[in-house]
Every structure is written in structure tokens, then in C-alpha cells.
């Protein structure tokens, strides 16, 4: 890698790897030398991505299903023998005013965005502690740090706020095992999930540009180096942190 952040010999699980940010991060980690376990629901997309990477296996699963986390970790350790990193990227959203948000939909968002990442992190750390430690990167959002007024999504906001709090708690609990837990909080990055949101809420793009000091949304690849830094052993004293990547929006 041009930035020197190589991950040769390290095994990383990437969830939500069938589209958007997950695909981008998987390609970046592959270029850095990591071996990857790609996880998402859509097997065909995972297989397509795997075919273009150096050393990647796929595991198609709905992470909110009972026992899914255990199966993912078992598949990764069976294929690669160890786990060094986990990128909890899979997520879903439900854009609807809170007064009309169905409780089952609210629970579903929390199951996918918060409960499933916790379950997977808990299973992964059992392997990491036996091999000298590792690094977990939780993909949260700036909406876990602030409200985004034009976009009503109470379940999503609650899940990302919970993920940020969970990041700090797990970092403290698992430091003794040599496992670091950090989170990134992206701002307005266009992806398969957010594309429909931007189209359905036409004022959101203008609102974001007005609020972001850099006057633009994030570009593909602008999270890559940060995720590699957090997974890299050179950042062995960095844990429990939440890093906003938002063009300065949360600084305003």
C-alpha cells in the first residue's frame, strides 16, 4: 500500500460486504494484504466480490438470525485458522416519523444494527483473545452523535447511539485480552442504502451541504485509510474511540 499500512497475514471479517461501503472497505483491505471473510445476506454478490479479491471466503447469512454470529466465526476460523479483525459494517434503516414507526420495525433495526454487531464481536473476541488480541471497528454514524433534523429515523439513530456507547464499554472490558474496539462515525456518504434516502428526501442534500464546512458529501475511499489504521497493529494503544468522518459537520 502506498500509505504503508499493510495487513499481510491478518484475517478480517467484514459484514455488509455485498454493497456500498462494505464492498469499498473489502477491496481496500484486500489491497492491504488481508485475508477476508465476507459476510452479508446476498450470496451472489459476495461470490462476485470474492472472485476479484486475492484471498477471500464468503458466508451468506442474516446476522440477526439466532446463532448467526457463532456460524460466521466458526466459518472464519475453519477457513483461516484465526481472526485478527472485525469490521461491523452491516446495517439497515427505517425512515419514518417516530409517531408512525412500528415497534416491530424499530426492533428490527436495533436487531440488525446493534444486537447483531454485539453478538458477532462477542464471538470474535473469543478467538482473538486466544491468539494474542485483535481489533474491532464498528461503523456507527454521526446520527449517533447528533440529530439529523430532516431525516426522521428513530430506530436507526438509537442503534447508532447504542453502538457508540457499546464501543466504549467493550473497549474497556476487552482491553485485558489485547482486543481494541473503536468506532467510525461517517457523515454523508452516498451508498446503496442512503441513495434512496437522498432521493426521497430531496432537501437532505442541500441541508447536508449547508451544514458541512467542506460543502460536500464523503467520497468513495475516504474511509479506507482510517479503517486500515484502526485494524493495523501500529495503533495498539488506541481503543474506545469514536472518530467522526464528516467534513467537520459535528464540529459546528
Backbone bond lengths (Angstrom), bond angles and torsions (degrees), N, CA, C in turn:
res aa  C-N    CA-C-N  psi(-1)  N-CA   C-N-CA  omega(-1)  CA-C   N-CA-C  phi
1 X - - - 1.470 - - 1.527 109.95 -
2 X 1.285 116.50 146.54 1.450 120.42 -179.04 1.510 112.30 -66.54
3 X 1.340 118.02 -26.41 1.459 120.44 -179.86 1.523 111.85 -90.55
4 X 1.317 118.13 1.96 1.448 121.55 177.35 1.507 115.22 77.67
5 X 1.333 117.95 1.99 1.461 120.95 -176.70 1.533 110.15 -89.33
6 X 1.316 115.99 71.15 1.455 119.86 179.84 1.519 110.22 -82.83
7 X 1.321 115.00 147.52 1.461 121.95 179.88 1.530 109.97 -123.63
8 X 1.324 115.78 34.63 1.454 120.97 -178.72 1.530 110.88 -56.34
9 X 1.334 115.71 132.64 1.454 120.89 176.36 1.508 115.35 80.37
10 X 1.329 117.46 0.59 1.451 120.70 -178.41 1.533 110.09 -101.35
11 X 1.318 115.31 142.36 1.457 122.71 -177.08 1.525 109.39 -107.53
12 X 1.320 116.58 125.55 1.466 121.24 -175.07 1.528 109.52 -128.96
13 X 1.320 115.98 131.79 1.462 122.32 171.48 1.522 108.55 -90.86
14 X 1.319 116.87 129.78 1.466 121.64 177.05 1.521 108.34 -121.80
15 X 1.330 116.86 117.91 1.460 120.06 178.04 1.526 110.34 -94.59
16 X 1.328 115.48 161.50 1.460 119.75 -175.38 1.512 111.26 63.74
17 X 1.341 116.33 34.41 1.467 121.34 -171.37 1.517 113.43 -88.44
18 X 1.314 118.06 12.09 1.457 119.44 -178.57 1.524 113.44 -96.30
19 X 1.334 117.59 -5.22 1.463 119.14 -177.87 1.520 110.39 -163.19
20 X 1.326 114.96 166.78 1.453 123.13 169.27 1.511 115.90 51.01
21 X 1.321 115.14 -130.35 1.455 122.21 -176.28 1.521 111.80 -59.68
22 X 1.325 117.68 -36.39 1.453 120.47 -179.72 1.516 112.39 -61.29
23 X 1.333 117.26 -42.31 1.458 121.46 177.56 1.523 110.14 -64.42
24 X 1.320 116.44 -45.55 1.463 121.41 -179.77 1.526 110.90 -59.08
25 X 1.318 117.47 -46.52 1.458 121.12 -178.93 1.523 111.47 -67.55
26 X 1.331 116.76 -39.20 1.464 119.66 179.06 1.525 110.45 -61.13
27 X 1.319 117.68 -44.28 1.458 120.41 178.98 1.521 111.41 -63.21
28 X 1.313 116.61 -40.29 1.460 120.71 179.22 1.527 111.59 -64.60
29 X 1.332 116.74 -43.97 1.460 120.38 -179.84 1.521 111.04 -68.47
30 X 1.316 116.93 -34.14 1.461 121.25 175.40 1.520 110.28 -62.27
31 X 1.322 117.39 -45.68 1.462 121.28 178.36 1.524 111.75 -62.62
32 X 1.337 116.07 -28.81 1.464 120.44 179.05 1.522 112.26 -79.78
33 X 1.337 117.43 -6.09 1.451 120.28 175.47 1.506 116.05 103.90
34 X 1.323 118.11 1.20 1.460 120.75 -177.84 1.524 111.37 -75.50
35 X 1.334 114.93 150.52 1.455 121.75 168.05 1.517 107.19 -92.39
36 X 1.332 117.66 137.70 1.454 120.53 -168.19 1.522 113.34 -123.54
37 X 1.336 115.19 139.86 1.457 122.21 164.75 1.519 106.58 -105.38
38 X 1.317 116.74 112.23 1.458 122.50 -176.56 1.525 108.88 -92.91
39 X 1.333 116.33 127.45 1.460 121.08 -173.91 1.530 109.86 -127.91
40 X 1.319 116.03 131.67 1.465 122.71 174.01 1.521 106.85 -173.59
41 X 1.325 116.72 -179.55 1.466 119.75 179.71 1.515 112.80 -82.82
42 X 1.329 117.89 -31.43 1.466 121.36 -170.75 1.529 110.98 -91.77
43 X 1.320 116.09 99.00 1.460 122.17 -175.37 1.526 112.11 -61.12
44 X 1.335 117.26 -38.86 1.462 119.35 -176.48 1.518 111.41 -62.93
45 X 1.318 116.55 -41.29 1.467 119.78 179.15 1.529 111.28 -68.95
46 X 1.322 116.93 -37.98 1.464 120.09 177.41 1.521 110.65 -62.55
47 X 1.322 116.74 -44.02 1.455 120.61 -179.97 1.532 110.71 -63.66
48 X 1.314 116.39 -39.82 1.462 120.58 178.98 1.522 111.18 -62.21
49 X 1.338 115.99 -43.46 1.468 120.02 178.87 1.521 110.75 -68.02
50 X 1.315 116.48 -43.78 1.465 121.01 -178.82 1.519 111.56 -57.06
51 X 1.317 116.59 -36.09 1.458 121.26 -176.53 1.523 112.73 -64.45
52 X 1.333 117.01 -23.56 1.463 119.43 -178.77 1.531 112.64 -96.88
53 X 1.330 117.79 -3.48 1.454 121.39 -178.43 1.525 111.21 -100.48
54 X 1.334 116.27 161.72 1.464 121.44 -176.85 1.520 113.06 -69.31
55 X 1.358 116.01 -51.70 1.468 120.45 -172.85 1.523 108.25 -145.37
56 X 1.312 115.38 89.65 1.461 120.03 -176.00 1.520 110.21 -139.90
57 X 1.324 115.16 141.08 1.459 122.48 172.70 1.516 107.86 -117.06
58 X 1.324 117.39 161.12 1.461 120.71 -177.92 1.522 109.87 -124.33
59 X 1.328 113.78 149.94 1.466 120.02 174.42 1.525 106.93 -142.78
60 X 1.311 116.27 106.81 1.466 121.56 -178.71 1.520 109.34 -87.07
61 X 1.329 116.22 122.21 1.462 120.41 -176.63 1.520 109.32 -164.65
62 X 1.324 116.43 151.24 1.459 121.98 168.67 1.527 106.13 -88.66
63 X 1.317 116.96 111.42 1.460 121.39 -172.61 1.524 113.50 -64.60
64 X 1.323 116.96 -15.72 1.462 118.89 178.36 1.526 111.84 -84.02
65 X 1.329 117.72 -5.76 1.456 120.78 178.44 1.529 110.83 -71.99
66 X 1.309 115.96 149.63 1.458 121.57 177.84 1.527 109.74 -60.83
67 X 1.331 116.33 128.98 1.455 121.35 177.07 1.513 115.05 81.05
68 X 1.326 118.53 0.52 1.463 120.67 -177.36 1.518 112.14 -62.90
69 X 1.329 117.14 -42.36 1.463 120.50 -178.47 1.520 111.66 -60.71
70 X 1.320 115.75 -43.70 1.465 119.74 179.14 1.528 111.16 -61.44
71 X 1.326 116.15 -39.57 1.460 119.79 -178.37 1.530 111.59 -68.67
72 X 1.322 116.57 -37.59 1.463 120.28 178.78 1.522 110.46 -63.93
73 X 1.325 116.65 -48.15 1.461 120.49 -178.27 1.524 110.80 -65.48
74 X 1.310 117.01 -39.69 1.455 119.99 177.62 1.528 110.95 -62.66
75 X 1.338 116.71 -42.01 1.461 120.49 178.51 1.525 111.22 -63.24
76 X 1.341 116.40 -41.03 1.464 120.03 -179.26 1.522 111.93 -67.06
77 X 1.330 117.01 -44.35 1.460 119.56 -178.11 1.528 111.19 -71.80
78 X 1.315 116.76 -32.37 1.466 119.81 176.39 1.523 110.34 -66.37
79 X 1.321 116.85 -42.08 1.471 121.41 -177.12 1.529 112.23 -75.80
80 X 1.342 117.37 -42.63 1.460 120.14 -171.42 1.534 114.18 -113.31
81 X 1.330 117.68 -15.78 1.457 120.52 177.57 1.510 115.27 89.37
82 X 1.337 117.82 -11.33 1.464 121.39 -177.65 1.524 109.75 -165.58
83 X 1.331 116.52 169.56 1.461 122.70 173.21 1.521 107.41 -134.10
84 X 1.315 116.56 125.49 1.464 121.52 178.84 1.520 112.71 -108.02
85 X 1.320 116.93 -25.17 1.455 119.76 -176.70 1.518 112.26 -148.53
86 X 1.315 115.02 154.50 1.466 122.52 176.73 1.515 108.25 -139.06
87 X 1.327 116.32 127.34 1.466 121.78 173.70 1.521 107.17 -111.48
88 X 1.334 116.11 104.42 1.465 122.46 178.95 1.518 108.91 -82.79
89 X 1.332 115.53 89.08 1.459 120.65 -173.97 1.521 113.45 -110.18
90 X 1.330 119.11 -22.08 1.466 121.25 -175.24 1.529 110.62 -60.25
91 X 1.317 115.88 140.70 1.459 118.76 179.73 1.519 112.13 -166.17
92 X 1.320 114.34 165.56 1.452 120.95 176.73 1.522 108.19 -144.30
93 X 1.305 117.10 166.50 1.465 120.69 179.60 1.524 109.80 -142.07
94 X 1.312 115.02 164.86 1.461 121.67 178.22 1.521 107.14 -143.96
95 X 1.321 115.84 100.77 1.467 120.59 -175.34 1.520 109.46 -89.07
96 X 1.327 115.59 105.03 1.458 122.08 -178.97 1.526 108.19 -163.15
97 X 1.326 119.59 143.49 1.465 120.40 176.87 1.524 111.46 -56.92
98 X 1.324 116.61 143.56 1.462 121.38 -174.58 1.522 112.62 -57.51
99 X 1.325 118.04 -34.77 1.461 120.51 -179.38 1.529 112.21 -66.55
100 X 1.335 116.40 -19.15 1.461 119.88 179.44 1.527 112.31 -111.42
101 X 1.331 116.87 3.81 1.465 119.30 -177.06 1.532 110.22 -77.49
102 X 1.298 116.20 119.22 1.455 121.83 179.43 1.523 109.67 -66.97
103 X 1.333 117.14 138.14 1.461 120.45 -177.29 1.516 112.25 -63.64
104 X 1.306 117.68 -33.87 1.461 119.74 177.29 1.527 110.98 -65.79
105 X 1.332 116.76 -39.03 1.463 120.25 176.62 1.522 110.88 -66.17
106 X 1.325 116.29 -40.58 1.467 121.41 177.87 1.533 109.80 -59.42
107 X 1.330 116.23 -47.34 1.471 120.40 179.76 1.523 111.25 -63.26
108 X 1.328 116.80 -39.17 1.452 120.80 -179.52 1.526 110.92 -60.69
109 X 1.337 117.23 -44.11 1.460 120.48 178.81 1.532 110.44 -61.73
110 X 1.324 117.16 -43.23 1.466 119.76 178.41 1.523 111.62 -66.33
111 X 1.327 116.80 -36.67 1.467 119.62 178.27 1.525 110.92 -61.18
112 X 1.324 117.00 -45.44 1.463 121.09 -176.92 1.524 111.36 -75.08
113 X 1.327 117.74 -43.62 1.460 121.82 -169.88 1.523 114.64 -90.07
114 X 1.329 117.75 -18.22 1.462 119.79 -175.46 1.522 112.96 -128.99
115 X 1.318 117.19 -51.21 1.462 119.86 -178.04 1.527 110.68 -66.64
116 X 1.328 117.25 -46.59 1.460 120.69 -179.14 1.533 112.65 -62.79
117 X 1.348 119.67 -45.32 1.464 118.93 176.12 1.531 113.06 -60.92
118 X 1.327 117.41 -37.18 1.462 119.82 176.13 1.518 110.89 -63.03
119 X 1.331 116.48 -46.56 1.460 120.08 -179.04 1.522 111.17 -61.30
120 X 1.328 117.36 -42.22 1.455 120.74 -179.02 1.524 111.13 -69.35
121 X 1.331 117.06 -41.18 1.468 119.96 177.46 1.520 110.51 -62.06
122 X 1.310 117.32 -41.96 1.467 121.31 -179.04 1.520 111.20 -62.84
123 X 1.340 116.60 -40.40 1.463 118.97 178.72 1.528 111.10 -71.97
124 X 1.327 116.93 -40.11 1.460 120.38 -178.56 1.519 111.99 -64.15
125 X 1.333 116.37 -38.08 1.464 118.99 -176.37 1.523 111.69 -67.58
126 X 1.309 117.32 -24.60 1.464 119.84 176.70 1.521 110.60 -63.76
127 X 1.336 116.07 -35.48 1.455 120.43 175.37 1.521 111.54 -77.23
128 X 1.331 116.63 -42.89 1.465 121.07 -177.31 1.523 112.33 -60.28
129 X 1.315 117.44 -42.22 1.471 120.22 -176.28 1.527 111.56 -66.30
130 X 1.332 116.88 -24.11 1.460 120.69 179.85 1.522 112.55 -82.90
131 X 1.350 116.54 -13.07 1.463 120.06 -177.82 1.528 111.95 -119.98
132 X 1.324 116.96 20.41 1.455 120.56 173.14 1.506 116.73 97.48
133 X 1.327 117.86 5.03 1.456 120.12 175.77 1.513 113.03 117.12
134 X 1.320 115.19 -172.15 1.456 120.58 -178.19 1.510 110.61 175.44
135 X 1.327 115.57 -170.08 1.460 120.95 -176.72 1.520 110.10 -138.27
136 X 1.331 115.95 133.18 1.458 122.77 176.39 1.521 108.15 -114.67
137 X 1.326 116.40 128.98 1.464 122.21 177.07 1.519 107.91 -116.51
138 X 1.311 116.50 115.58 1.464 122.12 177.25 1.528 109.40 -95.32
139 X 1.316 116.14 127.35 1.461 120.13 177.53 1.524 107.91 -90.53
140 X 1.318 115.54 101.22 1.460 122.06 179.43 1.532 108.42 -94.69
141 X 1.309 117.79 -136.53 1.468 121.80 -179.34 1.522 108.29 -169.03
142 X 1.322 115.79 157.07 1.464 118.08 175.55 1.526 111.64 -64.16
143 X 1.345 117.90 -19.74 1.458 118.12 178.42 1.528 111.43 -72.06
144 X 1.336 117.18 -9.60 1.453 120.25 169.97 1.509 112.16 -80.21
145 X 1.339 116.39 -9.88 1.458 122.49 -179.51 1.523 112.48 -112.39
146 X 1.330 116.70 -20.95 1.459 121.04 -176.12 1.522 108.93 -156.84
147 X 1.331 116.78 159.64 1.461 121.14 176.04 1.522 109.56 -84.06
148 X 1.328 116.31 145.13 1.457 122.02 177.41 1.530 106.67 -111.85
149 X 1.315 115.44 90.76 1.456 122.95 -164.65 1.528 116.77 -47.39
150 X 1.338 120.43 -46.11 1.470 118.19 -174.81 1.521 113.87 -75.41
151 X 1.323 118.09 -4.36 1.457 120.62 -171.47 1.531 110.61 -120.83
152 X 1.336 118.03 96.68 1.467 120.68 -178.17 1.529 111.26 -79.19
153 X 1.320 116.73 111.85 1.464 120.66 -177.03 1.534 109.12 -154.64
154 X 1.318 115.49 69.52 1.464 120.82 -173.40 1.526 112.52 -59.43
155 X 1.331 117.43 -42.04 1.449 119.96 -179.54 1.516 112.14 -62.21
156 X 1.326 116.43 -45.25 1.462 121.22 179.87 1.521 110.88 -63.56
157 X 1.325 116.44 -46.04 1.467 121.01 179.42 1.526 110.57 -60.53
158 X 1.330 116.75 -45.02 1.463 120.45 179.43 1.526 111.14 -61.95
159 X 1.327 116.09 -40.51 1.466 119.33 -178.79 1.523 111.77 -66.67
160 X 1.326 117.63 -39.60 1.461 120.17 -178.50 1.525 111.40 -75.65
161 X 1.336 117.13 -34.53 1.454 119.36 173.01 1.523 111.00 -64.10
162 X 1.329 115.48 -40.38 1.454 120.22 176.71 1.513 112.11 -64.34
163 X 1.334 117.14 -38.70 1.460 120.38 179.28 1.523 111.15 -63.98
164 X 1.318 117.46 -37.89 1.461 120.88 178.44 1.525 110.73 -65.22
165 X 1.330 116.74 -45.44 1.462 119.93 177.84 1.530 110.71 -64.45
166 X 1.333 116.36 -40.49 1.460 121.27 179.43 1.527 110.76 -63.52
167 X 1.318 117.40 -37.93 1.460 121.60 178.02 1.520 110.83 -55.87
168 X 1.324 117.01 -47.66 1.468 120.73 -179.09 1.527 111.01 -65.15
169 X 1.324 116.24 -43.26 1.458 120.03 -177.95 1.532 111.48 -64.24
170 X 1.316 117.33 -46.12 1.456 119.88 -179.02 1.524 111.67 -68.11
171 X 1.341 116.66 -34.14 1.464 119.94 177.22 1.527 110.56 -59.76
172 X 1.311 116.52 -41.39 1.466 120.85 179.91 1.529 110.96 -70.17
173 X 1.322 116.35 -44.74 1.466 119.43 -178.03 1.524 113.08 -66.54
174 X 1.341 116.90 -36.41 1.459 119.94 -170.54 1.518 114.37 -102.22
175 X 1.324 117.43 2.98 1.466 119.93 177.15 1.524 111.08 -58.06
176 X 1.316 117.22 -35.22 1.469 121.55 -178.76 1.526 112.42 -62.92
177 X 1.334 116.65 -20.75 1.459 120.71 -179.94 1.528 112.43 -94.25
178 X 1.319 116.73 0.93 1.455 119.92 -175.27 1.509 113.19 76.77
179 X 1.333 116.26 19.23 1.464 121.40 179.19 1.524 109.13 -102.95
180 X 1.319 115.83 122.81 1.460 121.45 178.27 1.519 109.65 -98.34
181 X 1.330 116.70 143.34 1.466 121.93 179.91 1.526 108.09 -132.32
182 X 1.315 116.12 117.64 1.458 121.88 178.52 1.526 109.28 -132.57
183 X 1.317 115.43 166.65 1.462 120.36 178.72 1.516 110.06 -132.65
184 X 1.323 114.83 148.35 1.461 120.12 167.89 1.525 107.11 -111.15
185 X 1.318 115.62 146.37 1.466 121.38 -179.16 1.527 108.18 -123.16
186 X 1.330 116.86 86.82 1.464 119.37 -179.63 1.528 111.46 -66.42
187 X 1.319 114.49 148.69 1.457 120.69 171.44 1.512 109.84 -89.45
188 X 1.311 117.35 -132.67 1.456 121.34 -176.24 1.512 112.60 -81.54
189 X 1.321 116.96 91.01 1.458 122.91 173.54 1.522 108.06 -109.60
190 X 1.312 117.38 128.50 1.453 120.58 178.45 1.522 109.23 -74.47
191 X 1.324 116.56 132.08 1.458 122.10 178.82 1.520 108.12 -148.12
192 X 1.325 115.64 179.19 1.464 119.33 178.70 1.524 110.42 -61.64
193 X 1.349 116.64 -38.17 1.461 119.53 -178.58 1.522 112.04 -73.03
194 X 1.353 117.11 -40.48 1.464 119.55 -175.36 1.512 113.12 -86.26
195 X 1.343 117.53 -14.86 1.462 119.55 -177.68 1.504 112.50 -58.72
196 X 1.330 116.95 -45.94 1.458 120.90 178.82 1.516 111.67 -63.79
197 X 1.339 115.55 -35.58 1.467 119.93 179.69 1.520 110.35 -63.49
198 X 1.332 116.79 -44.80 1.459 120.18 179.35 1.522 110.90 -62.89
199 X 1.337 117.20 -38.19 1.463 120.36 -179.42 1.526 111.34 -71.52
200 X 1.338 116.77 -41.23 1.459 120.62 -176.95 1.519 112.59 -74.51
201 X 1.315 117.04 -22.57 1.469 121.67 179.89 1.526 106.88 -121.16
202 X 1.310 114.97 77.29 1.449 121.26 -170.61 1.513 115.05 -55.84
203 X 1.349 117.40 -28.49 1.465 119.36 -178.95 1.517 111.91 -77.83
204 X 1.348 117.71 -11.25 1.461 119.47 -173.76 1.524 111.91 -64.70
205 X 1.345 116.84 -41.58 1.454 119.15 -179.86 1.512 111.85 -58.87
206 X 1.322 116.94 -46.84 1.460 120.59 177.68 1.509 112.60 -64.10
207 X 1.333 116.59 -39.82 1.460 121.21 177.98 1.518 110.76 -60.37
208 X 1.341 116.17 -44.99 1.455 120.23 -179.59 1.524 110.69 -63.11
209 X 1.326 116.66 -44.82 1.461 119.20 -179.62 1.520 111.30 -62.91
210 X 1.329 117.02 -35.71 1.462 120.30 178.88 1.525 111.50 -68.71
211 X 1.325 116.78 -35.28 1.458 121.23 -176.52 1.523 113.96 -85.48
212 X 1.325 117.61 -24.76 1.461 121.28 -175.80 1.529 109.88 -88.58
213 X 1.335 117.69 121.72 1.467 119.41 179.82 1.523 113.45 -56.38
214 X 1.338 117.32 -33.27 1.464 119.80 179.55 1.527 113.03 -78.04
215 X 1.339 116.86 -6.66 1.462 122.84 174.87 1.528 113.83 59.96
216 X 1.321 116.49 34.67 1.453 120.14 176.85 1.521 109.07 -160.87
217 X 1.324 115.93 166.23 1.459 120.76 173.93 1.526 109.40 -90.30
218 X 1.325 115.87 170.29 1.450 120.59 -179.27 1.516 112.10 -69.69
219 X 1.305 116.22 150.33 1.459 122.35 -178.73 1.526 110.28 -104.05
220 X 1.328 117.68 153.14 1.461 120.27 176.29 1.526 110.57 -54.76
221 X 1.307 116.25 132.95 1.459 120.71 178.68 1.510 115.00 96.06
222 X 1.347 117.80 -11.44 1.461 119.01 -175.84 1.532 113.65 -78.98
223 X 1.327 116.65 -1.26 1.461 120.51 172.24 1.528 112.19 -106.06
224 X 1.323 116.52 -10.71 1.462 120.84 -170.53 1.523 113.19 -58.49
225 X 1.322 116.29 -54.22 1.463 119.78 -175.56 1.522 111.86 -63.21
226 X 1.321 116.76 -37.08 1.458 119.89 -179.63 1.521 110.91 -64.12
227 X 1.317 116.94 -43.87 1.463 119.73 178.87 1.518 110.46 -63.84
228 X 1.324 117.50 -40.35 1.462 119.95 176.89 1.527 110.98 -63.21
229 X 1.319 117.01 -40.01 1.472 120.40 177.55 1.521 110.55 -59.52
230 X 1.327 116.25 -45.86 1.460 119.80 -177.02 1.526 112.15 -68.47
231 X 1.328 117.68 -28.32 1.454 121.21 177.31 1.524 112.74 -84.75
232 X 1.302 117.52 -19.00 1.464 122.34 -172.79 1.523 111.25 -76.38
233 X 1.339 117.83 139.96 1.464 120.19 -179.35 1.527 114.68 -64.02
234 X 1.324 117.93 -15.64 1.471 119.66 178.83 1.524 112.08 -67.99
235 X 1.335 117.92 -17.43 1.473 121.11 178.28 1.529 110.28 -100.32
236 X 1.323 115.99 39.66 1.462 121.98 -173.03 1.530 113.96 -67.23
237 X 1.350 118.32 -11.76 1.478 120.86 179.22 1.526 111.47 -106.50
238 X 1.318 116.71 10.85 1.463 121.72 -177.47 1.522 109.37 -107.24
239 X 1.316 116.55 113.32 1.461 119.86 178.74 1.521 110.24 -155.06
240 X 1.328 115.44 154.91 1.454 120.96 177.71 1.517 114.87 75.29
241 X 1.332 116.69 17.46 1.458 120.38 -175.46 1.521 112.18 -104.61
242 X 1.325 115.72 151.82 1.453 122.96 175.69 1.524 107.30 -121.93
243 X 1.316 116.75 117.30 1.460 121.71 -173.75 1.525 109.16 -112.04
244 X 1.323 116.05 114.74 1.464 121.03 178.69 1.524 109.55 -81.61
245 X 1.319 116.06 130.84 1.456 122.16 176.65 1.525 106.05 -120.00
246 X 1.330 115.82 87.42 1.461 120.19 -164.28 1.514 114.63 -144.55
247 X 1.326 116.54 20.08 1.459 119.02 179.31 1.512 113.62 64.94
248 X 1.328 117.22 18.29 1.470 122.26 178.69 1.506 115.15 93.10
249 X 1.334 117.65 7.21 1.471 120.87 -173.51 1.517 112.50 -61.04
250 X 1.341 118.13 -45.52 1.468 119.68 -177.86 1.525 112.60 -75.56
251 X 1.334 116.84 -8.74 1.465 119.80 176.74 1.523 112.06 -82.18
252 X 1.336 116.72 -14.95 1.465 120.52 -176.80 1.520 111.17 -78.13
